[in-house]
Amino acid sequence: IADSAKIHFNIGVVLSTLGDFAGASAAYSLATKLDQYLAIAYFQNGVANVALEDYAAALNCFHDAYLYLRGNVVIDYTQLNLDFKLFSCQVLFNRALCYIEVGEMDLAMTDLWRATREKQNQDHDIFDQALRDKGQNCTVFTLPEGVLYRPPESKVKNSKKKDYLGSSKVIAAIDASDSFSGFKGKSAWQVQMSGPINVAAVEEPRAMTPPIGKHFVAAIFFFSFFFFF
C-alpha cells in the first residue's frame, strides 16, 4: 500500500471526526486514486457520503468496497498497522441501508439476507433483526473513533526526536528599582489586595494562542504522519 494513500486515509478519518464529511470524502477519494485496492477507504468514503445524505455516491463507494474485498469475507488491516477488520457482511449491510434510502427495497432485502449469511461474530447478530425489520432504525457500520494507520514500530523505534517548534523564550522588562525581573505595574495579586476596584477597568487576560480550527488540526496531523511514514 502506498504511504501517501495511508496519509490521505488518515486525513479523511480526522476530518470525519471534526464533522467535515465533504473534506473527508475528498481525502478518501485521493487515497483510492493512489491505491485502488484500498477497500477500507471506499468503505469510509461511503460512510462519509451517508452523513452527507448523498446515498447514490455512498452506494457507489460500497459497491467498490465489496468489489475490492475480492471474494474475502474479511480483510484484517492490523497487519498493515490499522487496528480494524473489514467484514464483507458490514459492507453489504451498509449498502442495503443505502438501497432503502433510494427506494430499492428488493435490492436492500437481498443485501440484508446476504449479510446474515456472511456474519462472522456476535456483533453481526443485529443483521437478523434488521432483516426482520426491513432495515428500519438502523445505522451504518463505520471505523471506530481514534483508529488510524500507525507508523511501523521499527520506524518509530529508530527515529530521532525532532523539535519542530523550537525553544520558547520569556521576554521581560527589568526595572533597576525593583528586586525582581518582570513586567512593571501592579500584579493581579497586588490589585486584589489593594481594596475595592472597578471591575470593568480590569482588562481580561487575552489568549496567548489563536483558536485551533479543524484545517489547522488536519495540517498538523498531515505533517506529523508525513514524517513518520
Secondary structure, DSSP 8 states (H G I E B T S, - for coil): --HHHHHHHHHHHHHHHTT-HHHHHHHHHHHHHH-TT-HHHHHHHHHHHHHTT-HHHHHHHHHHHHHTTTT-SEEEGGGGTB--EEEHHHHHHHHHHHHHHTT-HHHHHHHHHHHHHH--SGGGGHHHHHHHTTTTT-------TT--B---HHHHHH-----SS--------B-TTSSSBS-SS--HHHHHHT----GGGS-----SS----HHHHHHHHHHHHHHH-
